[in-house]
Amino acid sequence: MSEPQTQAKMRRSHRKTRTGCSQCKQRRVKCDERKPSCSNCTKRSTQCSLQFNVPQLPYSYANQPLKPATATEANGSLSTSHSPSSAATSPFQHHESPQTPSPAPTLFTLEDMQLLHHFIVCTAETFTEHLEHHDMWRKAAPSIAFEHPPLMHSLLALSAIHRAHMEPSKRQRQQYVMVATSHQNMAVAAYRPTLLDITRENCHSIFLFSALLVYWALASQHDLQGSAPLEHATARINFSDDDPSEWIRLMRGCPSILFTNAGQVFEWVANGPLHPFFHPRLDVSEDLPLPPELAPRFQALRAALVDPGPAASVATTGSGAPDPDAATCERAAYAHALHELQRYSVFLWQQTQASAQPRIVLERLDQIRMSWPASVDDEYAEYLRAKRPGALVLLAQYAVLVKPLNKFWWVRGLDRALVSVVWRLLPLEWRGWVEEPARMVGAWRDGGVVV
């Protein structure tokens, strides 16, 4: 066989690469690695993971400080830690985390650094109007995150979901949601094992993560999938009917962490770089007299949910007959939840009626409005998960407390979302209890709840 014929029959070998995009690897085709999007992804109009693969700041999950990449690391495999293929199936399924990330070095990307910059100059000022809190989020939080890299993922998740709320382009919103979800999944997977071993060294990081989880639990529930530009004034929170207690369980994380080790963790956190969270300290523990303006509402709730009597919320045995012991336990859970709701409502009512309140006190009241979910018993959360009418009625009443928080993007629409999900889940004979809170939050029209 002649030499030209031999050459003609020889197959051209292609250069193997370890740095192609995730989409080409999945399809088992050669990737030309063109950035920001390879040719294959461009032709198929799919999102290319190469737009995220800029080597930067490797770290391990062993709570090591962030350090610059070595030459070997920088030229090695690039990060696909938050490519679209690694995100959750649904961007809003934040409760479903992937397997714990490998301890092998992972890379923060240039896009991550842009998100960190956005967090420091923009997002940090949107959690509260408290100026000392702004400074804490801008300085103390990133500083702690550099020492505890999983916290950095949590910061970046909030920054990305904030960018999604601000982005008029549907495609860009979806991209930011995917990046945010991936960062959040990595943070949750990394923090889960540490919650049983809170120390003086990691308590600030764990507390910040649990605080950010509250913001995430609400911000990630907003409807960001519409094609029209998002308007903050009409932002909607979409709660699933499957488990109306899920977000409350997430919000209960902060207090439970603080009172670990007989309150020792609280002393560590309150006297450290995160002390602005707890100042000024307002005493909400006192049971204040019920003012006439609030008395009819709470007296009616107590009569229906707490006082013994033939109420539709009583627990039943498997045969359907009333179970007195179970009904007593259920009423006890409602009694405590109602007592806490009344205590916060009376305190906030008196504070807002007072004249010439210092600005710092008024700003602190916003935090107190979010405190009721953390004050209820686990039993109440279980009844809410079971969609018991009494638990749902109390949840609708809580909507009145959070209405003033609509000025914050991450919680905007919570009041209407609460009365809406309760309206959908309540039996018809109980829906009358939703009318008053629905009117108070502006969600009542034509004899029903609208969002």
GILIN-V693958 format. One record per helix or strand of 3 or more residues. SS is the DSSP state (2 for helix, 1 for strand). FROM is the first residue (numbers start at 1). LEN is the number of residues. If there is no record, write none. Layout:
# GILIN-V693958
ss & from & len
SS & FROM & LEN
SS & FROM & LEN
This chain:
# GILIN-V693958
ss & from & len
2 & 3 & 7
2 & 22 & 6
2 & 39 & 6
2 & 49 & 4
2 & 71 & 5
2 & 84 & 3
2 & 110 & 12
2 & 123 & 3
2 & 131 & 17
2 & 149 & 18
2 & 170 & 27
2 & 203 & 17
2 & 232 & 3
2 & 246 & 6
2 & 253 & 6
2 & 264 & 7
2 & 275 & 4
2 & 292 & 14
2 & 324 & 30
2 & 359 & 11
2 & 372 & 4
2 & 378 & 8
2 & 389 & 19
2 & 414 & 12
2 & 428 & 3
2 & 432 & 9
